[in-house]
Amino acid sequence: MSTTLHSESTSSALYRTILSVLFVAWLALLVSAYLEKAGWRLPWPIPWSHSSFALCLAAWAHWLVRRGRPAQLFALGIAVGMTLGFFADWLGGLARILVLFSIAHIAYISAAWNLAGRLGLRNRNVWLVSLGTCILIGTVTWSVTAATAPGIGVYRWPSLAYTILLSATVGTMTAMTIGNCRFTPMAIGALLIFLSDSLLALQLFRGTPWASDVAVWLLYAPGQMLIVFGAVSVSGLAARSTRLAEAVP
């Protein structure tokens, strides 16, 4: 018994160490990318996507630890979503970005919905109001930033579909937060990604000068981080919920 407890304690310590190292790596890579954009001469170029890769590794480390446990599907959905986000950042190209991020948001929404069922957070009215409000705000934002932009071309309707999925992710995380405040970091993360993509739309479709890559990533990168590490912080809720359910006669 003591050997098992010691083994679990060692594994937990290793897991926390790995996540800490990956968080520091994410921050260092992000700051390096900012410095390069500011004109600093670094030994080698640091693309924005490198910081996404660090978060991708953190998300999969989270899933490995949660395998076989109540939150495994939640952790898997976050890892898949983050991986698709990384490939979108790495590969670039507007068509690929729209497709990969759309699937990523479906993964995020599915993951949150699965965990919401385990935690009893599927209040119908809360979800309808949260999703409806966020999708409405997202659609209005799209109409201002992209719908009539001269540079949008064939991406008008695909960008609307993507905006709806992104807004639904914000609505999903908001509904989870209303049910349990520990989901607040994930909700803030989704909101930051929504804001960053709104800036990106202004940059791509309207050529707005202040909507630069630096401005976009100042919002987007912390948003990604909050979703991944926010997911890490709430996964244990599923295990506690299961134990409480088993304890009820």
Backbone torsions as a table, in degrees:
resi	resn	phi	psi	omega
1	MET	NA	-47.7	-179.3
2	SER	-65.0	-33.8	178.2
3	THR	-64.8	-41.7	179.3
4	THR	-63.7	-45.5	179.5
5	LEU	-62.4	-40.7	179.1
6	HIS	-64.1	-40.9	179.6
7	SER	-63.6	-43.3	179.4
8	GLU	-65.4	-39.0	179.4
9	SER	-65.2	-40.8	178.8
10	THR	-64.7	-43.1	179.5
11	SER	-63.6	-40.6	179.3
12	SER	-64.5	-41.2	178.9
13	ALA	-65.2	-41.0	178.7
14	LEU	-64.2	-41.9	179.3
15	TYR	-61.0	-46.6	179.4
16	ARG	-63.7	-37.1	178.9
17	THR	-65.3	-44.4	179.4
18	ILE	-60.7	-44.8	179.4
19	LEU	-64.4	-39.0	178.4
20	SER	-64.0	-43.3	178.9
21	VAL	-62.7	-42.8	-179.5
22	LEU	-68.1	-34.2	176.0
23	PHE	-64.9	-44.6	178.5
24	VAL	-63.2	-40.4	178.4
25	ALA	-63.1	-43.3	177.3
26	TRP	-57.7	-47.7	-177.6
27	LEU	-65.5	-42.9	-179.1
28	ALA	-64.7	-42.6	-179.8
29	LEU	-66.7	-38.3	-179.6
30	LEU	-67.5	-46.4	178.8
31	VAL	-62.5	-39.7	178.7
32	SER	-62.0	-41.1	178.2
33	ALA	-64.1	-40.6	177.1
34	TYR	-62.0	-45.1	-178.9
35	LEU	-62.5	-39.6	178.7
36	GLU	-63.6	-42.8	178.7
37	LYS	-64.8	-28.3	179.8
38	ALA	-80.9	-3.3	175.7
39	GLY	106.4	2.3	178.6
40	TRP	-71.5	143.6	176.5
41	ARG	-93.4	109.6	-180.0
42	LEU	-100.8	158.9	-179.1
43	PRO	-57.9	-32.0	178.2
44	TRP	-148.5	154.4	-178.4
45	PRO	-69.0	141.4	179.2
46	ILE	-116.7	99.3	177.3
47	PRO	-67.3	154.9	177.1
48	TRP	-56.3	-36.7	-173.0
49	SER	-65.1	-18.6	179.4
50	HIS	-60.4	-38.5	179.6
51	SER	-67.5	-34.6	176.0
52	SER	-63.0	-35.8	-179.5
53	PHE	-65.2	-38.2	177.6
54	ALA	-61.6	-40.7	178.3
55	LEU	-69.5	-33.5	176.4
56	CYS	-60.9	-45.5	177.6
57	LEU	-62.4	-40.4	178.6
58	ALA	-62.9	-40.3	-179.7
59	ALA	-65.0	-40.1	179.4
60	TRP	-73.7	-32.3	173.6
61	ALA	-61.8	-40.4	177.1
62	HIS	-60.9	-44.8	179.6
63	TRP	-63.6	-41.8	-179.7
64	LEU	-58.2	-40.3	-179.9
65	VAL	-70.7	-31.9	-175.9
66	ARG	-89.9	-2.5	179.1
67	ARG	-58.3	134.7	179.1
68	GLY	78.6	4.5	179.7
69	ARG	-114.4	167.7	-174.5
70	PRO	-56.0	-30.9	-175.9
71	ALA	-96.3	18.7	-174.0
72	GLN	-64.9	-39.8	179.8
73	LEU	-69.7	-34.3	175.4
74	PHE	-62.7	-48.7	179.7
75	ALA	-63.0	-38.0	179.2
76	LEU	-64.8	-43.5	179.6
77	GLY	-62.0	-40.1	178.2
78	ILE	-66.7	-40.8	180.0
79	ALA	-65.6	-43.2	179.0
80	VAL	-63.9	-44.9	178.9
81	GLY	-60.5	-43.4	-179.5
82	MET	-67.8	-37.1	178.9
83	THR	-64.6	-43.8	177.2
84	LEU	-63.3	-37.6	176.3
85	GLY	-63.2	-40.8	178.2
86	PHE	-61.8	-46.2	180.0
87	PHE	-64.0	-35.3	176.5
88	ALA	-64.3	-43.5	178.5
89	ASP	-64.5	-39.3	-174.8
90	TRP	-75.0	-46.2	-174.5
91	LEU	-79.5	-34.0	-178.9
92	GLY	67.3	-168.2	-177.4
93	GLY	84.0	120.4	-171.4
94	LEU	-59.9	-41.0	-179.8
95	ALA	-61.9	-46.0	179.0
96	ARG	-64.7	-40.1	-179.7
97	ILE	-61.0	-46.6	-178.6
98	LEU	-62.8	-43.1	-178.7
99	VAL	-68.0	-50.3	-175.8
100	LEU	-65.8	-42.5	179.8
101	PHE	-71.0	-31.4	176.4
102	SER	-62.1	-45.9	177.8
103	ILE	-65.9	-36.2	178.4
104	ALA	-60.7	-42.4	-178.9
105	HIS	-70.8	-31.4	173.2
106	ILE	-62.5	-40.1	178.0
107	ALA	-64.4	-43.1	178.7
108	TYR	-62.3	-45.0	-178.9
109	ILE	-64.1	-44.3	179.6
110	SER	-62.6	-41.1	179.3
111	ALA	-61.9	-46.6	-179.2
112	ALA	-65.4	-40.0	179.8
113	TRP	-63.2	-40.6	178.8
114	ASN	-62.4	-46.4	-179.8
115	LEU	-68.0	-35.3	178.2
116	ALA	-59.6	-37.7	177.6
117	GLY	-64.9	-39.0	179.6
118	ARG	-69.2	-30.9	-175.8
119	LEU	-97.7	1.1	-178.8
120	GLY	68.8	37.7	-176.9
121	LEU	-110.7	29.4	-178.8
122	ARG	-102.7	47.0	176.1
123	ASN	-64.1	118.9	-172.6
124	ARG	-59.1	-46.5	-177.0
125	ASN	-64.6	-41.2	179.4
126	VAL	-61.1	-46.7	-178.0
127	TRP	-66.2	-42.5	-179.1
128	LEU	-63.2	-45.0	-179.1
129	VAL	-67.0	-44.2	-177.8
130	SER	-64.6	-49.7	180.0
131	LEU	-64.3	-45.4	-178.4
132	GLY	-61.4	-44.0	-179.2
133	THR	-64.9	-46.1	-177.5
134	CYS	-67.7	-39.9	179.0
135	ILE	-67.0	-37.6	176.7
136	LEU	-62.7	-46.8	178.4
137	ILE	-61.7	-41.4	179.7
138	GLY	-63.7	-41.0	180.0
139	THR	-66.0	-40.8	177.4
140	VAL	-63.9	-42.9	178.4
141	THR	-61.3	-43.1	177.6
142	TRP	-60.5	-41.2	-178.7
143	SER	-64.2	-29.4	-179.8
144	VAL	-82.8	-41.9	-172.9
145	THR	-88.8	-30.8	-169.2
146	ALA	-129.9	-36.0	-168.0
147	ALA	-52.2	-45.2	-177.2
148	THR	-109.1	14.0	-178.7
149	ALA	-66.5	138.2	-178.0
150	PRO	-64.8	-24.0	-176.4
151	GLY	-96.7	8.7	-172.6
152	ILE	-80.0	-33.9	175.9
153	GLY	53.1	-129.4	-175.2
154	VAL	-74.5	-5.3	-176.7
155	TYR	-89.7	5.4	-176.7
156	ARG	-56.9	-57.5	-175.5
157	TRP	-77.7	-38.0	172.6
158	PRO	-58.2	-37.1	179.3
159	SER	-68.8	-31.8	176.1
160	LEU	-67.0	-45.3	179.0
161	ALA	-58.9	-43.1	178.3
162	TYR	-64.1	-41.8	-180.0
163	THR	-61.0	-39.0	178.9
164	ILE	-64.0	-42.9	178.7
165	LEU	-65.7	-42.5	177.9
166	LEU	-62.6	-43.3	178.5
167	SER	-64.3	-35.5	177.6
168	ALA	-65.9	-34.3	175.5
169	THR	-63.9	-43.6	176.8
170	VAL	-61.1	-44.0	179.8
171	GLY	-64.1	-38.3	179.0
172	THR	-64.1	-48.1	-179.5
173	MET	-67.2	-32.0	176.5
174	THR	-67.1	-43.0	178.0
175	ALA	-61.4	-40.2	177.3
176	MET	-63.8	-38.9	-179.3
177	THR	-67.6	-37.6	176.8
178	ILE	-61.5	-36.1	178.5
179	GLY	-77.0	-31.9	-178.8
180	ASN	-154.7	118.2	-173.0
181	CYS	-65.3	-12.6	179.6
182	ARG	-70.0	-11.8	176.7
183	PHE	-87.7	4.2	-178.4
184	THR	-55.8	-45.4	178.6
185	PRO	-57.3	-39.0	179.8
186	MET	-67.7	-38.0	178.1
187	ALA	-65.9	-42.9	177.6
188	ILE	-64.0	-40.6	178.5
189	GLY	-60.0	-45.8	178.8
190	ALA	-63.3	-39.0	178.3
191	LEU	-64.3	-41.7	178.8
192	LEU	-63.0	-39.0	177.7
193	ILE	-66.0	-39.6	176.2
194	PHE	-59.7	-45.3	179.8
195	LEU	-65.6	-40.4	-179.7
196	SER	-65.3	-38.9	179.5
197	ASP	-71.4	-28.1	173.9
198	SER	-65.7	-41.4	174.8
199	LEU	-64.4	-39.6	179.7
200	LEU	-62.5	-38.7	177.6
201	ALA	-62.7	-41.3	177.3
202	LEU	-63.0	-38.7	179.9
203	GLN	-67.4	-47.5	-173.6
204	LEU	-75.0	-42.9	-170.5
205	PHE	-97.5	-23.4	-178.5
206	ARG	-119.5	-8.3	179.0
207	GLY	65.9	28.9	179.8
208	THR	-62.6	119.5	-171.7
209	PRO	-64.4	-35.0	-176.6
210	TRP	-80.8	-8.4	176.8
211	ALA	-87.3	63.5	-175.4
212	SER	-82.9	171.2	175.9
213	ASP	-58.5	-39.5	-179.6
214	VAL	-62.7	-44.7	178.9
215	ALA	-63.0	-41.4	179.6
216	VAL	-62.5	-46.5	-175.8
217	TRP	-75.8	-22.3	174.1
218	LEU	-61.9	-26.9	177.1
219	LEU	-96.5	-44.6	-171.7
220	TYR	-67.0	-47.5	-176.2
221	ALA	-62.3	-48.3	175.0
222	PRO	-61.8	-32.0	177.6
223	GLY	-62.2	-46.7	175.8
224	GLN	-58.4	-46.9	-178.0
225	MET	-59.8	-42.6	-178.6
226	LEU	-66.1	-33.8	176.9
227	ILE	-67.9	-47.5	-177.0
228	VAL	-67.1	-51.8	-177.3
229	PHE	-77.6	-24.8	171.5
230	GLY	-64.6	-39.6	177.2
231	ALA	-63.4	-40.0	177.8
232	VAL	-59.1	-40.9	-174.2
233	SER	-73.4	-21.1	-176.2
234	VAL	-105.3	-9.0	-175.4
235	SER	-60.2	-33.4	-179.7
236	GLY	-65.0	-18.6	179.3
237	LEU	-61.5	-34.2	-178.7
238	ALA	-65.5	-40.8	179.7
239	ALA	-65.2	-42.7	179.0
240	ARG	-63.7	-40.3	179.2
241	SER	-62.4	-39.6	178.8
242	THR	-66.0	-42.3	179.2
243	ARG	-63.9	-40.2	179.2
244	LEU	-65.4	-39.3	179.1
245	ALA	-65.1	-39.0	179.4
246	GLU	-69.9	-26.3	-178.9
247	ALA	-78.4	-19.0	-179.5
248	VAL	-77.2	124.5	-177.7
249	PRO	-70.0	NA	NA
